[in-house]
Amino acid sequence: GENVEQHPSTLSVQEGDSAVIKCTYSDSASNYFPWYKQELGKRPQLIIDIRSNVGEKKDQRIAVTLNKTAKHFSLHITETQPEDSAVYFCASETGNTPLVFGKGTRLSVIA
Amino acid sequence: EPEVTQTPSHQVTQMGQEVILRCVPISNHLYFYWYRQILGQKVEFLVSFYNNEISEKSEIFDDQFSVERPDGSNFTLKIRSTKLEDSAMYFCASSEVGGRARLEQYFGPGTRLTVT
């Protein structure tokens, strides 16, 4: 089955700097890659997603890139703010199989 | 903006007891899911439900688990005889269907299940 690896497990950045979180997947049939943000004790919230027919997608300060050949996708957060501090999960699915999540990255933005 | 809701927010039960976790998916969504998250770990898929039947289930979703859509709005997860290792946050999610593809999944706030 699908396996999603996520790195790093923890990431600390200074406010205003950029943060990059990377994920790799194993199933070449995967075609949908969402990113979820989970603040402490709260629900995972979808922040951005990308489908396999797109190489890059951007929404204000966040962007996701997808490299299908290498089977990896990345989340980029620019101009980080303290409220970006949370655990970020990547996930993938083929459309016919369930979402498989990475283990999460704890992002700390230091003011 | 419509949201997935879940009740209760916290459930404490004794080992061996039955629990029912309740979810109200977003009204125009057709796919429903249950996930669990053991404290400090990743979110794990349990089961998906579409057209009044289970669509997929994981190895975690054994005979102790069942799901039901008892009416037009609720979606429930039942654990028949809880074990200590069932202690986790349980998230319900729902998504629309676009053509043949499921669309984005939106998560509920979760139910924290504590088995003592």
HADDOCK unambig.tbl for C-alpha pairs under 7 A between the chains (distance, minus, plus):
assign (segid A and resid 42 and name CA) (segid B and resid 109 and name CA) 6.09 0.50 0.50
assign (segid A and resid 43 and name CA) (segid B and resid 107 and name CA) 6.28 0.50 0.50
assign (segid A and resid 43 and name CA) (segid B and resid 108 and name CA) 6.19 0.50 0.50
assign (segid A and resid 43 and name CA) (segid B and resid 109 and name CA) 4.66 0.50 0.50
assign (segid A and resid 43 and name CA) (segid B and resid 110 and name CA) 6.38 0.50 0.50
assign (segid A and resid 44 and name CA) (segid B and resid 107 and name CA) 6.28 0.50 0.50
assign (segid A and resid 45 and name CA) (segid B and resid 107 and name CA) 6.79 0.50 0.50
assign (segid A and resid 46 and name CA) (segid B and resid 106 and name CA) 6.93 0.50 0.50
assign (segid A and resid 95 and name CA) (segid B and resid 101 and name CA) 6.01 0.50 0.50
assign (segid A and resid 95 and name CA) (segid B and resid 102 and name CA) 6.44 0.50 0.50
assign (segid A and resid 98 and name CA) (segid B and resid 45 and name CA) 6.88 0.50 0.50
assign (segid A and resid 99 and name CA) (segid B and resid 45 and name CA) 6.91 0.50 0.50
assign (segid A and resid 101 and name CA) (segid B and resid 42 and name CA) 6.72 0.50 0.50
assign (segid A and resid 101 and name CA) (segid B and resid 43 and name CA) 6.24 0.50 0.50
assign (segid A and resid 102 and name CA) (segid B and resid 42 and name CA) 6.66 0.50 0.50
assign (segid A and resid 103 and name CA) (segid B and resid 41 and name CA) 6.60 0.50 0.50
assign (segid A and resid 103 and name CA) (segid B and resid 42 and name CA) 4.76 0.50 0.50
assign (segid A and resid 104 and name CA) (segid B and resid 42 and name CA) 6.35 0.50 0.50
